[in-house]
Amino acid sequence: MKKKRYIWLIAGVVLLLVLTVMIKRGAERKQKEECAITAMYVPFGKDSHVFIEIEDRHNVFSVYAKDGDCRIYDMNGKKIEFHQLVKGNVVKIYGDGMMQESYPGGYPGVTEMRVVKEGSPADADIYQDIIDGIYTEPDPAEPPSMNVTYTTGMMSSAAILTRGSYTWNYVDADGIRKTAEAEKPHVLQREDEINDIRLTEPTDLTLDFYDKPQQVEVIRYSRSLLGTEDIPVGEKAAVVQKDEDFVIESASGDYVYSVTGIWENGRVEFGFMTSSK
């Protein structure tokens, strides 16, 4: 009799565990669906794109989804790569729901995307006013732009950087090769022009260039040197490549950074500073 009681007790415990797991998984699925966004994929320009939420056309954002980090599926459930998405695709996007505070927004925490409607390029025409508002054909005399993206706690942010000195070679509309140049003060002398990034803990800083350079050089200086007239020799900061990005790993403290992108067409310098307070 006792043996039967033990069997029933064990069976009850197992059933309770199974029910608990099922309830937990059900709650996770519900939360996942609640955070999902259904949006249309609209590429534009050179390697640029936005997703525009179907139910709220004011929610316009890019997805920073690296191959391998985000699972993407077509209408038939077949795994595809990001570059295989087609203009007009309606996609259900799953992630942590944390958007960068910019316009268009950035959504770095995407874990899965599923095409729920093939659509067509013509379907995206209704959003042309949005694209016109965020994109203009680049001037060949204009050097590449850059920003820094990073995550602190649960918040993802992007800091747009202003250019410093540059030399940029280009071909104009008449096929004539020209050079655009700008000479600006050293980054230590441009405190009022450069972004201040507050870091409360060691944080990876991704150097996000509009046009990927062949090489990146980063020099950092103590923030206490801001405003100095005698420019000291700075410290070379390590930059690693992760996938297609250049990253300053575990940045912290109070520093001023000079970032130089090097392309076949020339060199462009950018600057920013970090603070721990």
N, C-alpha and C positions, 0 to 999 in steps of 0.2 A: 504493500500500500504506500509506504514511504517512498519507494522507488518511483512509483507513478507520480507522486506529488512533485518529486524532484524533476521528473521529465516535464511535467506541466509547467513548473516554475521556470526551468531553462527555456522552454518553448515560449513562455510569456516574455522573458527577458529579451530573447532574440527578436520576437515580434515587435517589442517596444523599440529596440534599436533600429530595426528596419523602418518602422514608422517615423522615427526621429530623423533618420537619414533622408527619407522621402520628403518629409516636411521641410527640412533644411534645403534640399535641392530644389523643391518647389518654390521656396522663398527666394533662392538665388536666381532662379529662372525669371521670377516675377520682377525682381529688382533689375535684372539685365534688360528685360523688355521695357521697363519704365524709363530706363536711361537711353534706350535706343532712339536714334534720329533717322527719319526717312527723308532723304535728300536727293537732288539731281546732281550728277557729275557734269561740270562744265569746264573743260580745259580752254586755255587761251594763251596767246603769246608763245614764248619759248619755255617749255617745260613748266608752265604755271597752270594752276587750276583752282577752282573753288567748288564747294558743295553748297547748294542752296536748299534749305529745308522746305519741303513741300507745303507744310501747314503754316510756315512763317517765313516769307521771302526776305525778311529783314535779318534772319539768321544765316549769315554768309561766312564760310570758314574754309580753311585749308586743312588737309589731313597729313600729318607727318608720319606716314606709315612706311617703314622700311620692309623690304622683302624678307620674310622669315619672322618678323616681329608681329605681323598682322596677317591673320588668315582671311583670304578673299575668295569668294565663291561666286560662280556664275549662276544663271537661272536653273541649271540642271544640277547644281550642287558640286560642280567640278571646281577644284582649286585653280585659281588663276593668279597672275601677278598684277601689281597696281597699274603698270603701263598698258595692260590689256583692257582696262575700262574704256568705254566708248562714250563720247559726248551724247548726252540724253539718257544715259543709264540712270534708273532710279535705284538707289542703294539704301539698304538698311544698315546703319552704322552703330556698332556696339563699342562701348568704352567706359571710361570712368566719369564722363560728363564734365570734366574740367577744361574749360575753354580759356585760351590766352586773351588778355585784355588788349585787343587791338582790332583794327578793321581793315580787311577782313580778319575774322578771328582765326586762331590756330587751335587745332585739336590734336595734341601729341599723344594722348592716352588711348588711342583707338586699338582695339584688340581683334576685332572681326568686322568684316563687311560682307553683305550678301546682296547680289543684284536681284531685285524683286520685280523689276520691269525693264525690258530691253530698251524701250523708248527709241528715239531717233534724234539725230542732230537738230532737226527742225523743231523738235519739242523744246529745245533750249533757247529758241529765239525770243520767247517771252521774257527772258532774263537779260536781254542784250543791254538794256538801260543800266543794269547793275554792273555788267562787265565794262561798259563805257565809262562808268564812274570810278573804276578802280584800275583801269589799264589804259595806257597810251603807248603807242609804238615807240620803242626806245630810240633816242637820238644816238647815232653812231659815235658822236663826239663825246657822249656822256659815259664816263667810266662806270664800272659795276658798282652797285650799292651793297650794303652789308648790314646785318643785324646780329645780335647775340640772343640766343634762346636758352632758357634754363628753367629748372623746376626747384622750388623751395617749398618743403612741406607738401601740401596738396595743390599749390598754386603754380601754374606754368605761365611764364612771362616772356616777352620779347622786347628787347631794347634796340631801337633803331639808331644806328651810328652815323655821325656826320663825317664826311671825307676831310682828310687833311691834304697834304701835298700829293700831287700825282703827275705822272707823265703818261699820256695815252695816245697811241697811234691808231688812226682809223682811215677809212676810205669814204669820201663824201659822195653825194648823189651824182656827181660828174665823173666819178672814178678816180679822183685825184687823192693821193695819199697825203694825209696831214697829221699834225701832232698837236694835241691839246695839253696844256701844262698849267699847273697852279702851284704856287709856293706859299705855304702857310706856316705860322709859327709852330714850334715843337709842341707836342701833345702836353707837356708840362706847363706850357704857357697859354693853354686854351681851356682853362677850368670852366669858364662860362658856356663853352660850346659842346662839351662832351657829357655823355650820359653817366649818371652815378648809379651803380648797381649795388643794392644792399644785400649782403650775404650773411645770414645768421649761422651758417655752418658750411663746411667744405662742400662745394657745388661744382658740377661739371658745366662748363660754358661752351655751347656749340656756336662756332663761328659760321653763320649762315650767309653765304654769298649768293647774290642773284645769279652770277655766272661763276662757276667753280674755278678757282685759280689753279695753276700748276704747282704753286708752292706758297707757303705762308710762313712769315717770320714774326715772332712776337717777342717784344722786349718789355719788361716791367720795371717800374721805379717805385720807391716808397712814396706814399701819398704826401708825406711831409715836405717833399721837394716841389710841390705845386707852386708855380709862380717864380721859381728860380730863374735867374738870367744865365748862369753858368750851367749848361747842360752836362750832367755827369754821364759816365758810362753805365748803362742799365744792365739788368740781369736778364739773360736769355731765358724765356719761359718755354717749357716743353709743350709741344703740340703733337697730339697723336691723331691718326686717322681711324675713325670708326665708321665702317661701311663707306659712305661717300662724304662724310663730314669731317671737318677739322675741329678738334675738341681740346680745350684746356681743362685738364682733369683736376678735380678737387681744389678749385680756386677758393681762396679765403683771404682774410686780412684786408689791410688798407693799402691798395696799390693803384698805380696809374699804368694802363696798358697801351702800348703802341703796336698796332697790328698792320702789317704790310702784306697785301696780296700781290702775287707776281704772276702775270699772264704773258702770253706771247706778245700781246699788244702793249704791255707796259706795266707800271707799278702804281698801286694806290695805297695810301696810308689812312688808317682809321684809328680812333682812340676812344677809350672809355676808362672809367675808374670804378673801383670796388670799395665798399665800406662795410665794416663789421658792426657799426652802431646804428 
